[in-house]
Amino acid sequence: FSLFFMWAGVLVFSSQHKHFLMTLLSLEYIMLNIFMILVLNLSWESSESYMSLVFLVFAVSEGSVGLSLLVTMARNHGSDQMKTL
């Protein structure tokens, strides 16, 4: 079930690449689905629950870097369209 949603995010990422915000949102959606897969698969081992937290930390830091790039790009180029790069 989660794999279907992950592949839907990959499809949106590959088809909607005009705006930088849409690519960031689809990447965050993919990361959320991978996190759900990790939680569901590693929930029976209590020692492996730290791995999902480490993954979540990296996903959040990736999102903040992407958001700062979006703000910088919007300030410098005036829009978030990928063709202005």
Secondary structure as UniProt FT lines:
FT   HELIX           2..15
FT   HELIX           20..42
FT   TURN            43..44
FT   HELIX           46..48
FT   HELIX           49..77
FT   HELIX           82..84
//
